[in-house]
Amino acid sequence: MGISFTLIFCGVFCVSALLISILINALPAYSLYIIIGYICAASAVAITIACYKIYDIKASLKREKKKLDNIIKHINSMVIIWSDDFNYINVNDTFIKTIGYNAADLTGNTELMKKILPADAFSMNLQSIINNRDEEFYVSAYSGKKVCTIWNTSIAYTHTINKKTTYLMLSIGPDLTETINMKNELMRYSKELAETENKYTLSMELSEIGLILKEPGDTRFYITEQLRHMLGWDHDHIGIEELRALFHPKDRIIFDTIIGNLEGGSDNSADNSHSAEFRALTPDMTYRWFQFRYKTMPNKNLSQASLGGAVMDITKDKEKDKLIEKMAYIDDVTQIYNRNKFMLMGQELIECVNDGSDIDYWVIVIDIDSFHIINDTCGYANGNKVLCSVAAAISANLTEGGFAARIGGDNFACLLKADRFDDELPQKIIENIQRDVANIHSDVIEKQSVTCSAGYCRMTDGGGEFSSVLDHAEFALSLSDGTRSSIMKYDNSVHDRIIRNNEVEKELAAAIENNELALYYQPKIDLNTGEVMGMEALIRWIKPDGKVVPPGDFIPIAEHSLLITKISHFVLYEACRQNKKWQDLGLKPVTVSINLTAIDFYQTDVTALIKQALDDTGLDPQWLDVELTESLALKNIDHAIQQMNEIKSLGVKLSMDDFGTGYSSLSYIQVLPISLLKLDRSFIMYLEDDNISREIVSAVIRIAKSKQIETIAEGIETQGQAQILKNSGCDWAQGYFFGKPMPADEFEKFLILRQKEPAKV
């Protein structure tokens, strides 16, 4: 009888006795006392029985736990005794040694049990856990190691108190980690063994290599299964004529050569290893490229040698080589040859010409006139379309055997076979090209006329290297005075001009020593106030007879020698000295601008040179402005930025001159550390008549202002141009309308006058 039932029985008994006592009130008093005593005795007996039952259950549970604890000590596998509420957990020594947790760590710690056991262990009900036998899973040890085991769980003891049943579970799990590792290792060894046994077959199949063998005296070739698959042949032997028929008609001479090497039973080559490439018909009825590497083995007794070799499909390699050649020698934009291919072809041809051949060639270099304007006004995408159209025009007008390439941004070149009876051939070809180029039309560039200029020379006029010939053709092109559609030929007059330039170089060297160089100054005007805000120092060569030589006549010559460095030093020091002198006279300080050449900027320690000039003359760095041309800055953008930052760190201003004449103007404004942007005169001259020029100038000014860069326009010659620029937000102006370049004494008077009476804009 359970404890609950005993208590209920006792209660019922007491209530019944009480009712009886009430009903027998008529009985004597001593009878009532007897009944009450009976009730109390019965209640005491019932309570005693209930307490004994509870004590007996707990003692039994304790005895069961102790018995199980003694048993698990002798089990070599991991064992856990646990209550289903986790209030009691005990583990054996094997568990502690394997997992690292002891019973004290685990008792009542449900979260830790979840960490040890698989994530889904607590999602199952008790019956599922008991039924889940012989299933491998991993538990987590204290060290983080994963231990593979198979847990078998059964109910070891059940006890119920007040209708609540508690289960004492016994879980046994052997450590199978070593067994699993051994199993995996055996599987790996088994796999490697299988791979080793099939290594030869797999190599042939995966490498797509077929083998072929021909014995002396046999008219057939033995071919492996892989080669049969490659050629679409059903048998393991193929006849000579059958194999020859599979070769591409143009490659059958290769097959005949291979067979010919077998005749006579010997191989006369020092090395009997050979290699050949050919095309053969494949099962899909297309020709694919194959490489045949083979050896011939002489036979002393027979008149034929044996042959054995490997055949490999190299179609993909051929396609890759073709792609690589395209990448190396084809221009991405125009899809004609590039400079690399042009130089390679040219050198091959000039070597033939220099070997005494009667054949000669013309080398022509073609340049699109003012192509940067098309790029800047119409965008690079439309500029590329123009390049493609020009490439097509050049290719269409080449004579037989001619060769064309794009050798630079907007530069093309072509080779023409010379006609000994027609020296005017290059002129005719160029004129035809110019005619077709002029007819290039697009809705986007309808307001832009496309023209091109050319320079050319004979290959035999250039020396032994093709690069020299190309240089002469390019030099002939450079001799143009800027006229559109010009055609220049390299001849003896070019050589004479070089000689004259050498003479000018000698005279210039003497002029530097004799102090014949001087600086002229052109004012820079604030368009809002009319005041002189700066001046540009311009070099002049004044000969003893008083003749003034403009810089365009001697600076290019100086740049090809070391003289340009001396000239630059003179300009820097003289500009700083003169500006400091005017400040000492009490004139309002203004900025003086000087120009740096590529040689100064890239080949000298220009920062140290500028600092030394400022220190020697005493001029404050803020009154010096260094102007760099766009093409100079973009020649090596990373080095340019580094140099410019070093110069700017002195406190010197930096300006970009001739903005708009390059190819990537706008994209570099934000990375070059400039404070002033000078708009090229090519934009200014058309301001009053050309809406596109006005829109370009206005857009550039807005972009510059967004980058906190001031703008100045050069080449202003009319009031209208000045007014348009002022209305567009341009800050400064420079040009003949405000003042021409003047020697120092004249500019001093001009400066005094303008500081009293600013110019009217």
ABEGO torsion letter per residue (X at the ends): XBAAAAAAAAAAAAAAAAAAAAAAAABBAAAAAAAAAAAAAAAAAAAAAAAAAAAAAAAAAAAAAAAAAAAAAABABBBBBBBAAGABBBBBAAAAAAAGBBAAAABGBAAAAAAABBAAAAABBAAAAAABBGBBBBBBBAAGBBBBBBBBBBBABBBBBGGBBBBBBBBBBBBAAAAAAAAAAAAAAAAAAAAAAAAAAAAAAAAGBBBBBBBBGBABBBBBAAAAAAAGBABABBBAAAAAAABBAAAAAAAAAAAAAABGGBBABABABBBBBBBBBBAAGBBBBBBBBBBBBBBAABABBBBBBBBBBAAAAAAAAAAAAAAAABBAAAGBBBAAAAAAAAAAAAAAAAAGBABBBBBBBBBBBGAAAAAAAAEAAAAAAAAAAAAAAAAAABBBGBBBBBABAABBBBBBBBBAABAAAAAAAAAAAAAAAAABBBAAAAABBBBBBBBBBBAAAAEABAAAAAAAAAAAAAABAGBBGBBBBBBAAAAAAAAAAAAAAAAAAAAAAAGABBBBBBBBBBAAAGBBABBBBBBBBBBAAGBBBBAAAAAAAAAABAAAAAAAAAAAAAAAAAAAAAAAAGBBBBBBBBBBBAAAAAABBAAAAAAAAAAAAGBBAAABBBBBBAAAAAABAAAAAAAAAAAAAAGBBBBBBGBGABAAAAAAAAABBBABBBBBAAAAAAAAABAAAAAAAAAAAAAAAAAGBBBBBBGBABAAAAAAAAAAGBABBBEAAAEBBBBAAAAAAAAAAAAABBBBX
